[in-house]
Amino acid sequence: MRSLIAACTFAFMLLTMNAALAPSALCAGPEWVQLDENADSGFFYDRSATRKTDEGNFRVQTRVVYTEQGKADALKMLSSSKDLGKLYESRYVHDLNCPEKESRLLNAAHLDKDGVVLKSTDLSSFTEWEAIPPDVRMFSVLQEACSQ
């Protein structure tokens, strides 16, 4: 959040110095597109954060917003840490290999309702590329990101 405020402040300073850069360009937030919903959660993809990596893959961010039942199930998997008691959503960063229809999880962050990170884990050195079957949520992300 602080980096967003700093970016907005910087954009405002540029604007007041007659720069041609509009502050809204730097201050734009995520563009969450809902791809799926079930009794446990809503599943979203940030269209604005998708970018091509140097390796030619696409880096994407997804978001899972939990229902009460979904939160209970997620806490069972994540652990019953007191730090996660306020869990509201989880955000994940993946790399996608479009031709191979594979993904690799790079980061998982668990947040409260106010967007405060309760726990974040860098998984990039532990995860392998995995095939994305057509019956999972990530397949919708693959279709969206790879069509750009």
C-alpha positions in Angstrom: 0.0 0.0 0.0 2.8 2.4 0.8 4.4 1.8 -2.6 1.0 2.7 -4.2 0.8 5.9 -2.2 4.4 6.7 -3.1 3.6 6.1 -6.8 0.6 8.3 -6.7 2.5 11.1 -4.9 5.3 10.8 -7.5 2.7 11.0 -10.4 1.1 14.0 -8.8 4.5 15.7 -8.6 5.1 15.0 -12.3 1.7 16.4 -13.2 2.3 19.6 -11.3 5.6 20.1 -13.1 3.6 20.0 -16.4 4.7 16.4 -17.2 2.7 14.6 -19.8 2.1 11.6 -17.4 -1.4 11.3 -15.9 -1.4 10.1 -12.2 -4.2 7.6 -13.0 -1.7 5.7 -15.2 0.5 4.9 -12.2 -2.2 4.7 -9.6 -4.4 2.2 -11.4 -5.2 -0.8 -9.2 -5.7 -4.4 -10.1 -8.3 -5.3 -12.7 -9.9 -8.4 -11.1 -12.0 -10.5 -13.5 -14.1 -13.1 -11.9 -13.6 -16.4 -13.6 -15.4 -18.8 -11.3 -17.4 -19.0 -8.1 -18.5 -21.9 -5.9 -19.7 -22.5 -2.4 -16.2 -22.1 -1.0 -14.8 -19.1 -2.9 -14.7 -16.7 -5.8 -11.8 -17.0 -8.2 -10.3 -14.0 -9.9 -7.6 -13.1 -12.4 -5.9 -9.7 -12.5 -6.0 -8.8 -16.2 -3.9 -5.6 -15.6 -1.0 -7.5 -14.0 -0.4 -10.0 -16.8 3.1 -9.6 -18.3 5.4 -11.5 -20.6 8.6 -12.8 -18.9 12.1 -12.8 -20.5 11.6 -16.5 -21.0 8.5 -16.0 -23.1 6.0 -17.2 -20.5 3.2 -15.1 -19.0 3.3 -14.0 -15.3 -0.2 -13.8 -13.8 -1.8 -13.0 -10.5 -4.9 -14.8 -9.2 -7.1 -14.2 -6.2 -9.3 -16.5 -4.2 -11.9 -14.8 -1.9 -13.2 -17.2 0.6 -16.7 -17.8 2.0 -16.9 -18.8 5.7 -16.8 -22.5 4.7 -14.0 -22.0 2.2 -12.0 -20.1 4.8 -12.4 -23.0 7.3 -11.2 -25.4 4.7 -8.3 -23.2 3.7 -7.2 -22.8 7.3 -7.1 -26.6 7.6 -4.7 -26.8 4.7 -2.6 -23.7 5.7 -2.4 -24.5 9.4 -4.4 -23.1 12.3 -1.9 -20.3 12.9 -3.3 -17.4 14.9 -1.8 -15.1 12.2 -4.3 -16.5 9.7 -7.4 -16.1 11.8 -8.5 -13.0 9.9 -8.0 -14.8 6.5 -10.2 -13.3 3.8 -8.4 -14.0 0.6 -5.3 -15.6 -1.0 -3.3 -14.2 -3.9 -1.1 -16.3 -6.1 1.6 -15.5 -8.7 2.1 -18.0 -11.4 4.2 -18.3 -14.6 2.3 -19.8 -17.5 3.8 -21.7 -20.4 1.1 -21.3 -23.0 2.2 -23.7 -25.7 2.8 -26.5 -23.1 -0.3 -25.6 -21.0 1.7 -25.6 -17.8 2.0 -23.4 -14.8 4.4 -22.9 -12.0 3.4 -21.3 -8.7 5.9 -18.6 -7.6 4.3 -16.9 -4.6 1.3 -17.3 -2.2 0.1 -14.4 0.0 -2.8 -14.6 2.4 -4.5 -11.4 3.3 -7.2 -10.0 5.7 -10.3 -8.1 4.5 -8.3 -4.8 4.6 -5.6 -6.1 2.3 -3.0 -6.6 5.0 -0.7 -9.5 4.3 -1.0 -12.1 7.0 1.5 -14.5 5.5 3.5 -14.6 2.3 5.6 -17.4 0.9 8.1 -17.3 -2.0 7.7 -20.7 -3.6 9.7 -20.1 -6.8 12.7 -22.3 -5.8 10.4 -25.2 -4.6 7.9 -25.6 -7.4 8.0 -27.4 -10.7 6.1 -26.9 -13.9 2.7 -28.7 -13.8 0.2 -29.5 -16.6 -3.0 -27.5 -16.4 -6.0 -29.9 -17.0 -9.1 -28.3 -18.5 -11.2 -29.0 -15.5 -9.3 -26.7 -13.0 -9.6 -23.0 -12.3 -6.2 -22.2 -13.7 -7.3 -23.4 -17.2 -9.5 -20.3 -17.4 -6.5 -18.1 -16.5 -4.4 -19.9 -19.1 -7.0 -19.2 -21.8 -7.3 -15.5 -20.8 -3.6 -14.8 -20.5 -2.5 -16.7 -23.5 -5.1 -15.0 -25.8 -3.5 -11.5 -25.1 
